[in-house]
Amino acid sequence: MYFHIEERQSWIRTGTHTVVFDRDPDFPRFAQDPGGNIQRIVRVWLADPKPVRPYKRAYLGAVMLFANRARLSQLRRMFRTASVHADSSGQSSKHLRRKLITTLRKHICNECKNKT
């Protein structure tokens, strides 16, 4: 059992409620615009490893990162969901939550290092 993590980015201008996701062809142009901010969205699944692709068992949630900080409420929700799915993974909820926070920290810190 491991955590499958997918990360996306979005450009957000809160004054006009404009959101442009990284899969949009215009994203590179908007990303250069200082009138908005880039926000990272990290989505996490509990998964079984497979040879070609992971088998996603349970969606644990998403955390939006701005300036590499996450909202505490989003993290709490993700950890509660992980606790609910701990029995099906054959692990204690405490062990699964500890493993989740370690994985998230490594992912977030590695992404910060890669961008500098």
C-alpha positions as CSV (number, residue, x, y, z in Angstrom):
1,M,0.0,0.0,0.0
2,Y,1.3,3.4,-0.9
3,F,0.1,6.9,-1.7
4,H,-0.4,7.9,-5.3
5,I,0.1,11.7,-5.6
6,E,-0.9,13.9,-8.6
7,E,0.0,17.5,-8.7
8,R,-1.6,20.3,-10.8
9,Q,-1.1,24.0,-10.9
10,S,-3.5,26.9,-11.5
11,W,-3.2,30.6,-12.0
12,I,-5.6,32.5,-9.9
13,R,-6.7,36.2,-9.9
14,T,-9.0,36.6,-6.9
15,G,-10.2,40.1,-7.8
16,T,-11.9,38.8,-11.0
17,H,-12.4,35.2,-9.9
18,T,-10.3,34.0,-12.8
19,V,-8.8,30.5,-12.7
20,V,-6.6,29.0,-15.4
21,F,-5.4,25.4,-15.0
22,D,-2.1,24.1,-16.2
23,R,-3.8,21.8,-18.8
24,D,-5.2,24.9,-20.5
25,P,-3.1,26.0,-23.6
26,D,-3.0,29.6,-22.3
27,F,-1.6,28.7,-18.9
28,P,2.1,29.7,-19.8
29,R,0.9,33.1,-20.8
30,F,-1.1,33.6,-17.6
31,A,1.7,32.2,-15.4
32,Q,3.8,35.1,-16.5
33,D,1.1,37.7,-15.5
34,P,2.0,39.2,-12.1
35,G,-1.7,40.1,-11.6
36,G,-2.4,36.6,-10.3
37,N,-0.8,33.9,-8.2
38,I,0.2,30.3,-9.0
39,Q,-1.3,27.7,-6.7
40,R,-0.4,24.0,-6.5
41,I,-3.1,21.4,-6.0
42,V,-1.9,18.1,-4.6
43,R,-4.4,15.2,-4.9
44,V,-3.7,12.0,-2.9
45,W,-5.1,8.4,-3.3
46,L,-4.4,5.3,-1.3
47,A,-3.2,2.8,-3.9
48,D,-1.8,-0.7,-4.5
49,P,1.2,-0.9,-6.7
50,K,0.7,-2.5,-10.1
51,P,3.4,-3.2,-12.8
52,V,2.1,-0.6,-15.2
53,R,-0.2,1.7,-13.3
54,P,-1.2,2.0,-9.7
55,Y,-4.6,0.7,-8.7
56,K,-6.3,3.5,-6.8
57,R,-8.3,2.2,-3.9
58,A,-9.5,5.3,-2.1
59,Y,-9.4,9.0,-2.8
60,L,-8.1,10.7,0.3
61,G,-8.5,14.3,-0.8
62,A,-6.8,17.4,-2.2
63,V,-4.6,20.1,-0.6
64,M,-4.1,23.5,-2.2
65,L,-0.6,24.9,-1.6
66,F,0.0,28.6,-1.8
67,A,3.6,29.7,-1.0
68,N,4.2,26.0,-0.1
69,R,1.7,26.1,2.7
70,A,-1.4,24.1,3.0
71,R,-4.7,24.9,4.8
72,L,-5.0,23.1,8.0
73,S,-8.6,22.3,7.4
74,Q,-7.8,20.5,4.1
75,L,-5.1,18.5,5.9
76,R,-7.4,17.5,8.7
77,R,-10.0,16.3,6.2
78,M,-7.4,14.3,4.4
79,F,-6.2,12.6,7.6
80,R,-9.7,11.8,8.7
81,T,-10.4,10.1,5.4
82,A,-7.1,8.2,5.7
83,S,-8.2,7.0,9.1
84,V,-11.5,5.7,7.7
85,H,-9.6,3.7,5.0
86,A,-6.9,2.4,7.4
87,D,-8.6,-0.9,8.1
88,S,-9.0,-1.7,4.5
89,S,-5.3,-1.2,3.9
90,G,-4.4,-3.5,6.8
91,Q,-2.6,-0.8,8.8
92,S,-3.5,1.1,12.0
93,S,-4.9,4.6,11.4
94,K,-2.0,6.1,13.4
95,H,0.6,4.4,11.2
96,L,-1.2,5.3,8.0
97,R,-1.5,9.0,9.0
98,R,2.2,9.1,10.0
99,K,3.1,7.6,6.6
100,L,0.9,10.1,4.9
101,I,2.4,13.2,6.5
102,T,5.9,11.9,5.8
103,T,5.0,11.3,2.1
104,L,3.4,14.8,1.8
105,R,6.4,16.5,3.4
106,K,8.8,14.8,1.1
107,H,6.7,15.6,-2.0
108,I,6.2,19.2,-1.1
109,C,9.9,19.7,-0.1
110,N,11.2,17.9,-3.3
111,E,9.0,20.1,-5.5
112,C,10.3,23.2,-3.8
113,K,13.9,22.1,-4.4
114,N,13.2,21.3,-8.0
115,K,11.9,24.8,-8.7
116,T,14.9,26.6,-7.4
